[in-house]
């Protein structure tokens, strides 16, 4: 599956060691255009607040230990079979801009739909700068 321009694959099931505990990040990419890591977690069940906390920990880890000073904050994407929008809103800070939770579908959007969505997100990021 093509994610779009600028994406480079970094790791699958990336092992993180945090003071003796091991964690595994499902997918790690780097986007050269956005100059940031993009972490994708995939859940085959309904999204829970624990899943959001897990992804937040991975994003924090990359921001604190992997990201260079010139790079932008890490983006976390959580794909799940089902979600409760209220749980997502309450679990994330109100000013959240780096964690995205979305239900995955059993079909892929068209290339045009993906490009349109990426362009919308890029425009939002540019407006914030």
C-alpha positions in Angstrom: 0.0 0.0 0.0 1.4 3.4 -0.9 1.1 5.9 1.9 2.0 8.9 -0.3 5.1 11.0 -1.1 8.0 11.2 1.2 7.3 8.1 3.3 10.2 5.8 4.2 9.7 2.5 6.0 11.7 2.3 9.2 10.6 -0.8 11.1 7.9 -3.4 11.8 7.4 -4.5 15.4 10.1 -2.1 16.5 11.3 -3.2 19.9 11.6 -0.5 22.6 13.4 -1.2 25.8 12.3 1.0 28.7 14.0 0.3 32.0 13.8 -3.5 31.5 10.4 -3.6 29.9 9.9 -4.4 26.3 7.3 -2.9 24.0 6.7 -3.4 20.3 5.6 -0.6 17.9 3.6 -2.1 15.0 4.9 0.2 12.2 7.4 3.0 12.1 7.8 5.3 9.1 9.6 8.5 8.5 8.2 11.2 6.3 10.9 13.2 4.6 8.6 16.0 3.5 7.1 16.5 6.9 10.4 15.7 8.6 8.9 13.6 11.3 8.4 10.0 12.4 4.9 8.5 11.8 4.0 5.6 14.1 1.1 3.3 13.2 -0.6 1.0 15.7 -3.2 -1.5 14.5 -5.8 -2.9 16.8 -8.2 -5.6 15.6 -10.7 -4.9 18.4 -12.6 -1.9 19.6 -10.4 1.0 20.6 -9.8 1.5 24.3 -8.2 4.3 26.4 -5.3 1.9 27.1 -4.6 1.7 23.3 -4.5 5.5 23.2 -2.1 5.6 26.2 0.1 3.0 24.6 0.4 5.0 21.4 1.0 8.2 23.3 3.9 6.5 25.1 5.4 5.5 21.8 5.0 9.0 20.4 6.6 10.4 23.6 9.5 7.9 23.3 10.2 8.9 19.7 10.0 12.6 20.5 12.3 12.3 23.5 14.9 9.7 22.2 14.8 9.4 18.4 13.8 12.8 17.1 16.5 15.3 16.2 16.2 19.0 17.1 15.4 20.0 13.5 12.6 17.5 13.1 8.9 18.0 13.7 7.0 16.1 16.5 6.1 12.5 15.9 2.7 11.7 14.5 0.8 8.7 15.9 -2.0 6.9 14.0 -4.1 4.3 15.7 -6.2 2.1 13.3 -8.9 0.0 15.0 -11.8 -2.2 14.1 -14.3 0.0 16.0 -14.1 3.1 18.2 -16.1 5.3 20.6 -15.5 8.9 19.6 -16.3 10.2 23.1 -13.6 7.9 24.6 -11.1 9.2 22.0 -11.9 12.9 22.8 -11.7 12.4 26.5 -8.5 10.3 26.4 -6.6 12.8 24.3 -5.6 16.3 25.4 -7.8 19.1 24.0 -4.9 20.6 22.1 -3.8 17.2 20.6 -2.3 17.5 17.2 -0.1 14.4 17.0 -2.4 11.4 17.8 -5.1 10.3 15.3 -7.6 7.4 15.9 -9.6 6.0 13.1 -11.6 2.9 12.2 -10.1 0.9 9.4 -12.2 -0.3 6.6 -12.0 -3.5 4.6 -11.5 -1.5 1.4 -9.0 1.1 0.4 -10.0 4.7 -0.5 -9.2 5.8 -4.0 -5.9 7.5 -4.8 -7.7 10.8 -5.2 -9.3 10.5 -1.7 -5.9 9.8 -0.1 -4.3 12.7 -1.9 -7.1 15.0 -0.9 -6.8 14.0 2.8 -3.1 14.4 2.8 -3.4 17.8 1.2 -5.9 18.9 3.9 -3.6 17.8 6.7 -0.6 19.6 5.1 -2.6 22.8 4.8 -3.6 22.6 8.5 0.1 22.1 9.4 1.2 25.0 7.3 -1.5 27.3 8.8 -0.3 26.5 12.3 3.3 27.5 11.5 
